[in-house]
Amino acid sequence: MGTQNTDVKPINKQFAKYAIPAVIGMVVQALYTVLDGIIVGQGIGEIALAAINIVFPFGMIVIALAMLIAVGGANVYSFYKGQGDLAKANNIFCQCMTLAFAVGIMTALPGFFLREQLVVLAGANEALLPSTEAYMKWMSAFFLFQMIVCTLSVFVRNDNAPRLVMAATSTGAIINAVLDVIYILVLHYGVEAAAITNGIGMLVELSFYVAHFAGKKGSLRIRKPIFHFSDIKRIVSNGFATFLIEFSLPAVTFSFNLAIIYVVGTLGVTAYSIVGYVCAIINMILIGVTQGAQPLMSLYHGQGNKRAFTHIYRLGLRTNFLAPVILVSLCLLFSSGIVSLFRAGNPELTALTGHMLRFYPLAYIPIGITMMNILFFQTTEQNAFSSVISLLRCMGFIQIFLVVSVFLFAGRGLYLAFFLGELCHLTISQILVQRAKRLENAALQTGDTAANEIAESQIS
């Protein structure tokens, strides 16, 4: 037993080296997001909170596209790195950066010029339209930088610099928060200031990554890419599940916005935006753990080290279960106090938001395990399974439970639809993981039997 513990100590240390900075960086970002909501709610008002929640899915779509390229590419990059082929690994990075630049431009242009049509499509009514359009105008102006920053953060972490990514994300978030206080609480600018300061924070984060390459730290180098269709196909195939994971958040938000407007009205969207800010902390921690595990699982898969791969996977599972259990419990205990931070003096809003907080965050308990199961399939390049699970999380059980709640039960149980849907996703993902393990063990046993038969025949 003592030997076994000694054997896994280096693996535990590696997991901590990647996961802790990733989680800290994500938590700082999440705390900034919460602070941003508090500042907007206290400094501008309820309409501004609702407007940001309406526009929020568009920003998440851009992040989803960035993660498709970044995580898909990073899995392939770390695989080649594990095999010792640094030239191929670096070319994967260069291809991904070029793709990120192109997609950033393609998202920024329609976001800026078609902003009115887009926010109306997302559910903005007459009361919300001016604020949503103003926020969308400035948010879309920074879509290109968002693509580049997201892509670089994943690759720099895979380039043995998890602490640099933590410092970059934390510093960008802190500067963003300080500027929010100045422009919204002191100078009393409108909702567009929240989008502009967010863009400035991204530029600060980008400067850290530029310094990483200028100082020629790590093995990544910016070169002219040599494009191979097979590489692009492999990147997209590996990253598609992550795209769907990121896309699931705006898809769920969009679905709930429509359902809540139908059942409750504008006040319900404001309450839901507050719940979204609180849940961002839980979600960011789960993402941080998953992102911390990804470089190691990809690397160990490339090396063929099944034991280390499995140990990292199990560490991720435990962490992603315990963290949301603790945080969801805090939401249940302190729901009223949490609401008052964002907007005091409206008893109806406080009661409605407190009610949501007692049910909606429960979904993050199954989500944490499902995310690690998806990562299991991504890093072993069983992309069909990871894509199916992720696709269901975007459009599937959650929407079914929402429709049932709205049209059959007049909105009763509306906020439990998220939990029930994610419970279905967890069940499916767990069944598929166990199936994959059984098939792998069967293949190994078959291989051992065949090897023994060959050896016996050679002896005879």
C-alpha positions as a Python dict, from the first residue, in 0.01 Angstrom:
ca = {
    (1, 'M'): (0, 0, 0),
    (2, 'G'): (284, 238, 89),
    (3, 'T'): (454, 167, -244),
    (4, 'Q'): (135, 241, -433),
    (5, 'N'): (96, 576, -256),
    (6, 'T'): (460, 660, -334),
    (7, 'D'): (404, 571, -701),
    (8, 'V'): (108, 808, -743),
    (9, 'K'): (263, 1101, -555),
    (10, 'P'): (434, 1247, -866),
    (11, 'I'): (106, 1213, -1060),
    (12, 'N'): (-86, 1389, -779),
    (13, 'K'): (176, 1664, -783),
    (14, 'Q'): (140, 1704, -1160),
    (15, 'F'): (-238, 1725, -1128),
    (16, 'A'): (-207, 1990, -857),
    (17, 'K'): (45, 2182, -1069),
    (18, 'Y'): (-204, 2215, -1356),
    (19, 'A'): (-542, 2205, -1182),
    (20, 'I'): (-482, 2452, -896),
    (21, 'P'): (-366, 2745, -1115),
    (22, 'A'): (-646, 2670, -1364),
    (23, 'V'): (-908, 2672, -1088),
    (24, 'I'): (-765, 2987, -925),
    (25, 'G'): (-766, 3169, -1259),
    (26, 'M'): (-1123, 3058, -1329),
    (27, 'V'): (-1241, 3150, -978),
    (28, 'V'): (-1094, 3500, -1009),
    (29, 'Q'): (-1269, 3536, -1344),
    (30, 'A'): (-1593, 3409, -1192),
    (31, 'L'): (-1565, 3644, -894),
    (32, 'Y'): (-1510, 3930, -1136),
    (33, 'T'): (-1822, 3819, -1326),
    (34, 'V'): (-2020, 3826, -1000),
    (35, 'L'): (-1874, 4164, -907),
    (36, 'D'): (-1961, 4291, -1254),
    (37, 'G'): (-2321, 4185, -1195),
    (38, 'I'): (-2328, 4356, -855),
    (39, 'I'): (-2185, 4679, -999),
    (40, 'V'): (-2425, 4678, -1295),
    (41, 'G'): (-2723, 4598, -1071),
    (42, 'Q'): (-2641, 4860, -809),
    (43, 'G'): (-2503, 5124, -1048),
    (44, 'I'): (-2735, 5097, -1351),
    (45, 'G'): (-3038, 4888, -1255),
    (46, 'E'): (-3251, 4582, -1319),
    (47, 'I'): (-3299, 4648, -1692),
    (48, 'A'): (-2922, 4648, -1745),
    (49, 'L'): (-2888, 4312, -1565),
    (50, 'A'): (-3161, 4161, -1783),
    (51, 'A'): (-3004, 4311, -2099),
    (52, 'I'): (-2663, 4156, -2025),
    (53, 'N'): (-2831, 3820, -1970),
    (54, 'I'): (-3003, 3845, -2310),
    (55, 'V'): (-2673, 3924, -2488),
    (56, 'F'): (-2468, 3675, -2283),
    (57, 'P'): (-2529, 3374, -2516),
    (58, 'F'): (-2358, 3551, -2809),
    (59, 'G'): (-2035, 3598, -2615),
    (60, 'M'): (-2050, 3235, -2507),
    (61, 'I'): (-2089, 3122, -2869),
    (62, 'V'): (-1762, 3300, -2953),
    (63, 'I'): (-1593, 3131, -2656),
    (64, 'A'): (-1737, 2798, -2770),
    (65, 'L'): (-1584, 2843, -3116),
    (66, 'A'): (-1251, 2939, -2956),
    (67, 'M'): (-1258, 2628, -2738),
    (68, 'L'): (-1337, 2409, -3039),
    (69, 'I'): (-1011, 2524, -3198),
    (70, 'A'): (-806, 2556, -2878),
    (71, 'V'): (-895, 2236, -2690),
    (72, 'G'): (-922, 2032, -3010),
    (73, 'G'): (-579, 2155, -3114),
    (74, 'A'): (-429, 2123, -2765),
    (75, 'N'): (-531, 1756, -2742),
    (76, 'V'): (-350, 1686, -3069),
    (77, 'Y'): (-57, 1911, -2968),
    (78, 'S'): (-8, 1729, -2635),
    (79, 'F'): (-42, 1390, -2807),
    (80, 'Y'): (247, 1473, -3044),
    (81, 'K'): (438, 1626, -2754),
    (82, 'G'): (397, 1300, -2560),
    (83, 'Q'): (543, 1116, -2858),
    (84, 'G'): (837, 1361, -2873),
    (85, 'D'): (746, 1514, -3213),
    (86, 'L'): (773, 1886, -3124),
    (87, 'A'): (775, 2006, -3488),
    (88, 'K'): (434, 1851, -3558),
    (89, 'A'): (307, 1977, -3223),
    (90, 'N'): (410, 2336, -3298),
    (91, 'N'): (254, 2328, -3645),
    (92, 'I'): (-77, 2226, -3486),
    (93, 'F'): (-54, 2537, -3268),
    (94, 'C'): (20, 2765, -3567),
    (95, 'Q'): (-273, 2622, -3764),
    (96, 'C'): (-504, 2679, -3467),
    (97, 'M'): (-398, 3042, -3421),
    (98, 'T'): (-466, 3117, -3788),
    (99, 'L'): (-809, 2955, -3763),
    (100, 'A'): (-886, 3152, -3446),
    (101, 'F'): (-798, 3481, -3618),
    (102, 'A'): (-1023, 3403, -3916),
    (103, 'V'): (-1319, 3293, -3701),
    (104, 'G'): (-1277, 3600, -3479),
    (105, 'I'): (-1328, 3831, -3776),
    (106, 'M'): (-1623, 3627, -3904),
    (107, 'T'): (-1803, 3656, -3568),
    (108, 'A'): (-1722, 4023, -3502),
    (109, 'L'): (-1867, 4158, -3829),
    (110, 'P'): (-2223, 4018, -3804),
    (111, 'G'): (-2223, 4078, -3427),
    (112, 'F'): (-2158, 4449, -3483),
    (113, 'F'): (-2362, 4520, -3796),
    (114, 'L'): (-2660, 4290, -3725),
    (115, 'R'): (-2678, 4353, -3350),
    (116, 'E'): (-3040, 4475, -3342),
    (117, 'Q'): (-3174, 4171, -3529),
    (118, 'L'): (-2965, 3935, -3315),
    (119, 'V'): (-3078, 4067, -2975),
    (120, 'V'): (-3443, 4063, -3083),
    (121, 'L'): (-3394, 3701, -3190),
    (122, 'A'): (-3250, 3629, -2842),
    (123, 'G'): (-3566, 3753, -2674),
    (124, 'A'): (-3513, 4127, -2615),
    (125, 'N'): (-3849, 4301, -2582),
    (126, 'E'): (-3922, 4673, -2626),
    (127, 'A'): (-3813, 4756, -2271),
    (128, 'L'): (-3479, 4575, -2309),
    (129, 'L'): (-3390, 4662, -2670),
    (130, 'P'): (-3192, 4990, -2618),
    (131, 'S'): (-2971, 4841, -2345),
    (132, 'T'): (-2918, 4507, -2520),
    (133, 'E'): (-2822, 4676, -2848),
    (134, 'A'): (-2575, 4911, -2672),
    (135, 'Y'): (-2408, 4620, -2490),
    (136, 'M'): (-2397, 4401, -2803),
    (137, 'K'): (-2236, 4681, -3006),
    (138, 'W'): (-1930, 4701, -2784),
    (139, 'M'): (-1908, 4334, -2691),
    (140, 'S'): (-1893, 4226, -3056),
    (141, 'A'): (-1613, 4478, -3121),
    (142, 'F'): (-1386, 4261, -2904),
    (143, 'F'): (-1485, 3919, -3045),
    (144, 'L'): (-1156, 3887, -3240),
    (145, 'F'): (-949, 3944, -2925),
    (146, 'Q'): (-1169, 3703, -2732),
    (147, 'M'): (-1096, 3429, -2988),
    (148, 'I'): (-721, 3487, -2976),
    (149, 'V'): (-700, 3515, -2595),
    (150, 'C'): (-904, 3197, -2537),
    (151, 'T'): (-695, 3000, -2786),
    (152, 'L'): (-363, 3122, -2646),
    (153, 'S'): (-464, 3052, -2285),
    (154, 'V'): (-523, 2682, -2360),
    (155, 'F'): (-201, 2637, -2558),
    (156, 'V'): (18, 2828, -2311),
    (157, 'R'): (-118, 2607, -2030),
    (158, 'N'): (-26, 2299, -2240),
    (159, 'D'): (318, 2457, -2292),
    (160, 'N'): (403, 2395, -1924),
    (161, 'A'): (296, 2742, -1811),
    (162, 'P'): (-24, 2697, -1606),
    (163, 'R'): (83, 2966, -1356),
    (164, 'L'): (129, 3223, -1632),
    (165, 'V'): (-227, 3156, -1752),
    (166, 'M'): (-349, 3197, -1393),
    (167, 'A'): (-163, 3530, -1362),
    (168, 'A'): (-294, 3651, -1699),
    (169, 'T'): (-660, 3567, -1635),
    (170, 'S'): (-648, 3699, -1278),
    (171, 'T'): (-482, 4029, -1371),
    (172, 'G'): (-721, 4087, -1662),
    (173, 'A'): (-1020, 4020, -1437),
    (174, 'I'): (-893, 4248, -1158),
    (175, 'I'): (-826, 4539, -1395),
    (176, 'N'): (-1167, 4480, -1551),
    (177, 'A'): (-1332, 4503, -1207),
    (178, 'V'): (-1145, 4820, -1113),
    (179, 'L'): (-1248, 4988, -1439),
    (180, 'D'): (-1611, 4879, -1380),
    (181, 'V'): (-1610, 5058, -1044),
    (182, 'I'): (-1463, 5374, -1199),
    (183, 'Y'): (-1682, 5394, -1510),
    (184, 'I'): (-2012, 5268, -1366),
    (185, 'L'): (-2019, 5358, -996),
    (186, 'V'): (-1807, 5676, -1007),
    (187, 'L'): (-1859, 5821, -1356),
    (188, 'H'): (-2210, 5672, -1402),
    (189, 'Y'): (-2167, 5545, -1758),
    (190, 'G'): (-2430, 5309, -1903),
    (191, 'V'): (-2433, 4938, -1973),
    (192, 'E'): (-2193, 4973, -2267),
    (193, 'A'): (-1915, 5053, -2017),
    (194, 'A'): (-1937, 4695, -1884),
    (195, 'A'): (-1863, 4562, -2235),
    (196, 'I'): (-1576, 4807, -2296),
    (197, 'T'): (-1402, 4732, -1965),
    (198, 'N'): (-1436, 4360, -2037),
    (199, 'G'): (-1256, 4417, -2368),
    (200, 'I'): (-978, 4611, -2196),
    (201, 'G'): (-933, 4323, -1950),
    (202, 'M'): (-891, 4084, -2245),
    (203, 'L'): (-619, 4305, -2394),
    (204, 'V'): (-432, 4301, -2061),
    (205, 'E'): (-453, 3920, -2055),
    (206, 'L'): (-327, 3906, -2414),
    (207, 'S'): (-15, 4105, -2315),
    (208, 'F'): (92, 3821, -2081),
    (209, 'Y'): (76, 3567, -2362),
    (210, 'V'): (268, 3795, -2597),
    (211, 'A'): (542, 3817, -2330),
    (212, 'H'): (551, 3434, -2313),
    (213, 'F'): (638, 3415, -2683),
    (214, 'A'): (863, 3722, -2685),
    (215, 'G'): (1072, 3564, -2410),
    (216, 'K'): (1080, 3234, -2604),
    (217, 'K'): (966, 3042, -2297),
    (218, 'G'): (841, 2689, -2346),
    (219, 'S'): (847, 2501, -2676),
    (220, 'L'): (573, 2689, -2868),
    (221, 'R'): (689, 2919, -3148),
    (222, 'I'): (487, 3143, -3380),
    (223, 'R'): (562, 3028, -3735),
    (224, 'K'): (389, 3031, -4072),
    (225, 'P'): (159, 2729, -4055),
    (226, 'I'): (169, 2441, -4301),
    (227, 'F'): (-197, 2347, -4338),
    (228, 'H'): (-298, 1983, -4363),
    (229, 'F'): (-662, 1889, -4408),
    (230, 'S'): (-609, 1581, -4191),
    (231, 'D'): (-484, 1803, -3906),
    (232, 'I'): (-781, 2040, -3934),
    (233, 'K'): (-1020, 1745, -3939),
    (234, 'R'): (-854, 1597, -3631),
    (235, 'I'): (-858, 1933, -3447),
    (236, 'V'): (-1227, 1989, -3518),
    (237, 'S'): (-1312, 1629, -3433),
    (238, 'N'): (-1128, 1653, -3099),
    (239, 'G'): (-1264, 1996, -3015),
    (240, 'F'): (-1625, 1951, -3124),
    (241, 'A'): (-1732, 1816, -2785),
    (242, 'T'): (-1572, 2114, -2607),
    (243, 'F'): (-1748, 2349, -2848),
    (244, 'L'): (-2076, 2184, -2753),
    (245, 'I'): (-1988, 2201, -2381),
    (246, 'E'): (-1931, 2576, -2409),
    (247, 'F'): (-2229, 2616, -2642),
    (248, 'S'): (-2452, 2432, -2394),
    (249, 'L'): (-2438, 2730, -2155),
    (250, 'P'): (-2577, 2986, -2404),
    (251, 'A'): (-2820, 2722, -2536),
    (252, 'V'): (-2954, 2658, -2186),
    (253, 'T'): (-2957, 3032, -2105),
    (254, 'F'): (-3144, 3108, -2428),
    (255, 'S'): (-3398, 2831, -2357),
    (256, 'F'): (-3455, 2946, -1999),
    (257, 'N'): (-3479, 3314, -2104),
    (258, 'L'): (-3763, 3230, -2344),
    (259, 'A'): (-3939, 3007, -2089),
    (260, 'I'): (-3902, 3260, -1805),
    (261, 'I'): (-4022, 3554, -2018),
    (262, 'Y'): (-4326, 3344, -2114),
    (263, 'V'): (-4406, 3232, -1758),
    (264, 'V'): (-4279, 3517, -1535),
    (265, 'G'): (-4190, 3821, -1750),
    (266, 'T'): (-3901, 4072, -1746),
    (267, 'L'): (-3852, 4048, -1368),
    (268, 'G'): (-3791, 3676, -1411),
    (269, 'V'): (-3508, 3742, -1658),
    (270, 'T'): (-3347, 3981, -1406),
    (271, 'A'): (-3373, 3714, -1135),
    (272, 'Y'): (-3229, 3454, -1371),
    (273, 'S'): (-2936, 3682, -1456),
    (274, 'I'): (-2847, 3701, -1084),
    (275, 'V'): (-2867, 3321, -1057),
    (276, 'G'): (-2644, 3300, -1365),
    (277, 'Y'): (-2378, 3518, -1202),
    (278, 'V'): (-2375, 3296, -892),
    (279, 'C'): (-2364, 2974, -1095),
    (280, 'A'): (-2073, 3113, -1296),
    (281, 'I'): (-1849, 3052, -994),
    (282, 'I'): (-1943, 2683, -978),
    (283, 'N'): (-1915, 2645, -1355),
    (284, 'M'): (-1572, 2811, -1370),
    (285, 'I'): (-1434, 2580, -1100),
    (286, 'L'): (-1554, 2273, -1291),
    (287, 'I'): (-1400, 2411, -1611),
    (288, 'G'): (-1075, 2484, -1425),
    (289, 'V'): (-1047, 2127, -1296),
    (290, 'T'): (-1124, 1987, -1642),
    (291, 'Q'): (-876, 2220, -1813),
    (292, 'G'): (-613, 2130, -1554),
    (293, 'A'): (-662, 1758, -1619),
    (294, 'Q'): (-665, 1789, -2000),
    (295, 'P'): (-291, 1845, -2071),
    (296, 'L'): (-193, 1552, -1849),
    (297, 'M'): (-456, 1310, -1980),
    (298, 'S'): (-362, 1396, -2340),
    (299, 'L'): (9, 1362, -2262),
    (300, 'Y'): (-27, 1026, -2083),
    (301, 'H'): (-251, 895, -2361),
    (302, 'G'): (20, 990, -2613),
    (303, 'Q'): (279, 809, -2399),
    (304, 'G'): (55, 504, -2361),
    (305, 'N'): (66, 538, -1980),
    (306, 'K'): (-279, 399, -1896),
    (307, 'R'): (-223, 390, -1519),
    (308, 'A'): (-133, 760, -1492),
    (309, 'F'): (-413, 854, -1731),
    (310, 'T'): (-671, 670, -1518),
    (311, 'H'): (-539, 823, -1195),
    (312, 'I'): (-572, 1178, -1330),
    (313, 'Y'): (-922, 1100, -1456),
    (314, 'R'): (-1028, 974, -1113),
    (315, 'L'): (-877, 1277, -937),
    (316, 'G'): (-1078, 1499, -1169),
    (317, 'L'): (-1397, 1306, -1096),
    (318, 'R'): (-1357, 1340, -719),
    (319, 'T'): (-1277, 1710, -735),
    (320, 'N'): (-1562, 1786, -974),
    (321, 'F'): (-1806, 1610, -744),
    (322, 'L'): (-1700, 1757, -409),
    (323, 'A'): (-1663, 2120, -525),
    (324, 'P'): (-2022, 2167, -653),
    (325, 'V'): (-2169, 1981, -352),
    (326, 'I'): (-2007, 2235, -119),
    (327, 'L'): (-2095, 2539, -333),
    (328, 'V'): (-2456, 2433, -399),
    (329, 'S'): (-2500, 2386, -23),
    (330, 'L'): (-2383, 2745, 30),
    (331, 'C'): (-2636, 2866, -229),
    (332, 'L'): (-2913, 2692, -36),
    (333, 'L'): (-2802, 2836, 297),
    (334, 'F'): (-2737, 3197, 194),
    (335, 'S'): (-2975, 3256, -99),
    (336, 'S'): (-3139, 3571, 47),
    (337, 'G'): (-2807, 3735, 135),
    (338, 'I'): (-2667, 3660, -210),
    (339, 'V'): (-2962, 3830, -382),
    (340, 'S'): (-2930, 4149, -175),
    (341, 'L'): (-2573, 4197, -305),
    (342, 'F'): (-2702, 4249, -658),
    (343, 'R'): (-3021, 4447, -607),
    (344, 'A'): (-3173, 4542, -271),
    (345, 'G'): (-3511, 4704, -209),
    (346, 'N'): (-3725, 4484, -434),
    (347, 'P'): (-3891, 4212, -221),
    (348, 'E'): (-4051, 4047, -525),
    (349, 'L'): (-3714, 4015, -703),
    (350, 'T'): (-3549, 3888, -383),
    (351, 'A'): (-3815, 3620, -332),
    (352, 'L'): (-3808, 3506, -695),
    (353, 'T'): (-3427, 3489, -715),
    (354, 'G'): (-3405, 3308, -381),
    (355, 'H'): (-3654, 3051, -509),
    (356, 'M'): (-3446, 2995, -825),
    (357, 'L'): (-3124, 2958, -620),
    (358, 'R'): (-3276, 2671, -423),
    (359, 'F'): (-3324, 2459, -736),
    (360, 'Y'): (-3126, 2576, -1042),
    (361, 'P'): (-2766, 2525, -908),
    (362, 'L'): (-2835, 2157, -820),
    (363, 'A'): (-2757, 2072, -1184),
    (364, 'Y'): (-2387, 2142, -1133),
    (365, 'I'): (-2343, 1830, -917),
    (366, 'P'): (-2400, 1592, -1213),
    (367, 'I'): (-2241, 1840, -1459),
    (368, 'G'): (-1895, 1809, -1296),
    (369, 'I'): (-1883, 1431, -1346),
    (370, 'T'): (-2027, 1454, -1698),
    (371, 'M'): (-1755, 1704, -1798),
    (372, 'M'): (-1480, 1464, -1684),
    (373, 'N'): (-1649, 1179, -1874),
    (374, 'I'): (-1653, 1394, -2189),
    (375, 'L'): (-1284, 1473, -2135),
    (376, 'F'): (-1216, 1097, -2102),
    (377, 'F'): (-1353, 1044, -2453),
    (378, 'Q'): (-1182, 1353, -2596),
    (379, 'T'): (-835, 1268, -2472),
    (380, 'T'): (-868, 907, -2593),
    (381, 'E'): (-1003, 1042, -2925),
    (382, 'Q'): (-1334, 857, -2899),
    (383, 'N'): (-1497, 1169, -3035),
    (384, 'A'): (-1832, 1022, -3135),
    (385, 'F'): (-1919, 954, -2769),
    (386, 'S'): (-1799, 1292, -2641),
    (387, 'S'): (-1990, 1471, -2919),
    (388, 'V'): (-2316, 1283, -2856),
    (389, 'I'): (-2312, 1362, -2483),
    (390, 'S'): (-2222, 1727, -2546),
    (391, 'L'): (-2488, 1763, -2816),
    (392, 'L'): (-2754, 1634, -2577),
    (393, 'R'): (-2644, 1895, -2323),
    (394, 'C'): (-2710, 2168, -2581),
    (395, 'M'): (-3043, 2053, -2719),
    (396, 'G'): (-3205, 1757, -2553),
    (397, 'F'): (-3340, 1659, -2215),
    (398, 'I'): (-3325, 2007, -2058),
    (399, 'Q'): (-3543, 2155, -2331),
    (400, 'I'): (-3783, 1859, -2307),
    (401, 'F'): (-3827, 1914, -1932),
    (402, 'L'): (-3872, 2291, -1994),
    (403, 'V'): (-4148, 2232, -2248),
    (404, 'V'): (-4321, 1984, -2016),
    (405, 'S'): (-4299, 2230, -1725),
    (406, 'V'): (-4428, 2531, -1924),
    (407, 'F'): (-4706, 2372, -2126),
    (408, 'L'): (-4822, 2085, -1905),
    (409, 'F'): (-4762, 2216, -1553),
    (410, 'A'): (-4798, 2595, -1605),
    (411, 'G'): (-4435, 2661, -1512),
    (412, 'R'): (-4423, 2449, -1195),
    (413, 'G'): (-4087, 2278, -1157),
    (414, 'L'): (-3937, 2513, -1419),
    (415, 'Y'): (-3605, 2560, -1237),
    (416, 'L'): (-3564, 2185, -1176),
    (417, 'A'): (-3561, 2120, -1553),
    (418, 'F'): (-3188, 2198, -1561),
    (419, 'F'): (-3106, 1942, -1287),
    (420, 'L'): (-3328, 1669, -1433),
    (421, 'G'): (-3178, 1716, -1780),
    (422, 'E'): (-2819, 1704, -1653),
    (423, 'L'): (-2900, 1393, -1448),
    (424, 'C'): (-3000, 1221, -1773),
    (425, 'H'): (-2672, 1332, -1936),
    (426, 'L'): (-2470, 1198, -1642),
    (427, 'T'): (-2642, 860, -1665),
    (428, 'I'): (-2573, 829, -2038),
    (429, 'S'): (-2210, 941, -2007),
    (430, 'Q'): (-2144, 697, -1721),
    (431, 'I'): (-2289, 406, -1917),
    (432, 'L'): (-2071, 492, -2219),
    (433, 'V'): (-1753, 526, -2009),
    (434, 'Q'): (-1809, 189, -1843),
    (435, 'R'): (-1876, 34, -2186),
    (436, 'A'): (-1553, 184, -2325),
    (437, 'K'): (-1353, 48, -2030),
    (438, 'R'): (-1499, -301, -2072),
    (439, 'L'): (-1414, -302, -2443),
    (440, 'E'): (-1061, -179, -2370),
    (441, 'N'): (-1004, -449, -2106),
    (442, 'A'): (-1144, -714, -2342),
    (443, 'A'): (-911, -594, -2619),
    (444, 'L'): (-610, -606, -2383),
    (445, 'Q'): (-697, -960, -2270),
    (446, 'T'): (-739, -1070, -2631),
    (447, 'G'): (-404, -914, -2715),
    (448, 'D'): (-233, -1089, -2422),
    (449, 'T'): (-384, -1426, -2524),
    (450, 'A'): (-269, -1379, -2884),
    (451, 'A'): (80, -1284, -2768),
    (452, 'N'): (100, -1595, -2546),
    (453, 'E'): (-13, -1818, -2833),
    (454, 'I'): (256, -1670, -3062),
    (455, 'A'): (520, -1717, -2793),
    (456, 'E'): (415, -2080, -2732),
    (457, 'S'): (423, -2158, -3104),
    (458, 'Q'): (772, -2009, -3131),
    (459, 'I'): (894, -2221, -2837),
    (460, 'S'): (748, -2539, -2983),
}
